Amino acid sequence: MSDESISKEELTKKRTPSELWIWFTQKNDQIYYSSGEGRKALRLHEGPTKQLMEEIYPLAIWGKRKFGSTNQVLLQPVIGNQSYDAVITDLRTEPASQSYVEITQSHEGENEYLRSFVLHNEGLVFRYGTVSKTGTKRTGMQVSVEPDGACVEKAAKDDLERILAAAERKKGKDYPANTSLIIFFDDSLHFPRVIDDAHLDDFVNRNILKLDLRFSTLYLVGLDHVFREYSLAKRSNITKQ
């Protein structure tokens, strides 16, 4: 069995925030350095690495920033068709309390995958260049990304619009009581230089909090820096379990 395999037991084990972060970074390195196929699986989110990168990675970052080094909170990713991606057990209360998180990505759709495809094959990709594709996975796919830069203000505006689109994909849907929504996005380049917390909060208040989001709390979690929390409890219509 190759090193890029991940068992269901590994993925769904209860861990403290620190344990989950350490496990994720070690597993990510193990897969990345195991083989070219491992690196491809990580970059293109193939097989079990899809859940690793799209759900556990954001959960680990969120847990580290939200709870710090406490050993009194347990995070448990969940696999299946349930309406949440992880169970959070808080042992700091008596009795212990349980809540849930739903995780979604802010992304540019198919172009996100195509940029990763170019990165894997060429070792470099332009973040904002125009993406062109011919063919399919079955017939043979050719992808190119133009070496164009972008105005940082426009790029930041596009990022905000993708965050809004991620929230809109979740509106009008029922979730169990005490479910929070995490919107995970890449803030590793220009974002913190253009969008400060006040600007982001204003955008969320004007555009996202008016949506029919049936969660207790909304979190915006950036890859590198951003961590913002917004209460939705008084305005949500969350279903009972």
N, C-alpha and C positions, 0 to 999 in steps of 0.2 A: 504494500500500500504506500502511495506517495505521501510526502510530508505535507502536501497541501490539503489532505483530507481532514475533515473536522467532524467529530461525532456529535449526534444530537445531545448526548449527555454533557459534553463540553459546552455546547452552545447555551444550554438551558440551566446550568448549575447556578445556584444561589451564591452570590459573592458580595462582599462589602464593596463600596466604591473604589477603594484602593486596590483590592484584590482583582476587581474587574478590569481596572486600567492596566495593571501589571500583566494580567493574563492576556489581554488584547494585544499589548505591545509585543509581548514575547511570541504570541501566535502569529502576528503579522510578520515579524522578522523571520520566524521559522519558515513560513510559506514563501516569503519574498526571496529568501536566499537559498531555498531548497532546489529550485530549478527554474528554467525559463517558463515552463508551464505554470509554476506557482505564481511567478510575477504576472503572467498574463491573466490568470484567474483573479488576482487581486485588482488589477487595473480595470478589467472588463466586468468585474463583479459576476463571475461565473460560478455555478455550483454552490456549495455551502458558503463560499466567500461572499456571496451576495448578501446574505443575512449578516455576516460578520461586518461588512463595510457599511451597509445601509441602515442597520438597526443597532448592532452592538457597539460600533464605533461612536455614533452619536450618543448612545446611552452612557457609555463610559466617560465621555467628555462632560455630559450633563451631570452625571453622578459626582464626578470629581469637583466640579465647580459649585454644585448645589450643596453637597454634604461634606466636602473636605475629607478629612482622614478618620471620621467616626467609624467605629466598628459596630454601631448600633442600628445601622440601616443595611438592608439586604436588597440587592437588585437581581431579579431573575428574568432573563429574556424568555419569551414564549414563542413556540413554533406552532403554526396552524392557522385556521381561518377565524379565530376569535377577533373581537373588535378592539384589541390592544396588543402592544408588542412587548410589554414587560410588566411584571408585578413588583411593587415596591413594598417591603415590609419594614415598618418603623418600630424598633424595639425601645425607643426612647420614651414611649408613652405606656401607660398601664391602664387597660390591657394594650398590647401591641396593635397598631393600626395597619391597614392595608389599602393601597391605592394602585392606580394603573397609569401607564403612559402609552400614548400612541405617537409613533415617530414618522415624520414625513420629510422628504428632501425638497429643498429649493434647487431647481436645476433647469437647464435649457432644452429638455426633451432629448430627442435622438442625437442632437449635436453633442450632448455631454458624452454619450457613448462613443461617437465618432472621434472626438478629440482624444479620448483615452485610447482608441484604436490606433491613431496616428502616434501617440506618445509611445505605445508599446512597440510599434514597428520601426519607428525612426529615432526614438530616444529624446525627442523634443517636439513640443507643440505650442503654437501661439494661442494664448488664452482667448483673444478677441478677434482673430482673423476669421474671414468668411469660410465656412465649411462647404465642400463640394463632394458628392458621392455618386459613383456609378456602380451598377451591378448590385448583387445581393450576397448574403453569406453563402447561399447555395451555389450561385453561379460564379462567385468570385467578386469580392468587393474592392474597389479602388477609392481611397479617400485622400483628399488633400485639404490643407488649411493654409489660407493665404497669410503671409508674414506681415499682417497689418496690426498696427497699434490701435489704441482707442482712447478717446478723451476720458479721463478718469471720472469726470462728473457724469457723463453718459453711461459709463460702465456701472457706476454706483446706482444710478436711476434704474438701469436694467435689473440689477440685483434686487432692488426694492420691489419691482414689478413681479419678479419670480417668487419672492417671499409671499406677496399677496396672492399669486396664482396657487401656491401651495396651500394657503389657508382656504381659498375658495374651493379647492378639491375636497375639503372636509366639512363644508357647511351643510346644514340640514340633515346631518346623520346623527343617529342616537348612539350613545356610548354608556357604559356602566357608570354609576355614581363614583365620584372621586377619580375621574380620568383626566389627565393632563395631556396637552398636545405639545410636542416638541417639533419645531421647524428648524432643521439643520441646514446650514449653508456655508459656502466657502467665503470667508472674509480675510483670506491670507494676503491679498495684494493691496489694492487701493482703498478698500471699504472703510477701514478706521480712519484714514486720512481725510475722507470726504464726508462720511456720515458719523456724527458723534451721537451720544446717547439721547440728547434732547431732540435731535432731528429724527432719529429712529422712533422714539416714543411718539412724536407728533404724527409721523406717518402711520404708525400702528393705530393710534387713537382715531385718526380721520378715516382710515381705510379698512382696517381689519376688525377692530372691536365692534363695528356695526354689523358684522356678518353674523349669521345664525350658527355660531360655533357652540356645540353642546358639550363643552368641557369645563372643568373647574378652574384650570389655569392654562395659560399660553406661555411657552418659553421660546424665545429666539436664541439659538445656540450657534455661534460661529465656530469654524474650524480652529481659529487661532485666538480670538479675543472676545467677541461679543457674547454676553450672557444677560438677557433681559427677561423679566418675569412680569406677567400681567394677569390679574385676577379676573376670571370670567364667572365666578360662582353665582353672583347675584343676577346675572342676565342669561344664564344657560337653562336649557330644558333637558336636563340629563335624566336618562331613564334609570329606574331602580333595577338591581340585579334580581 
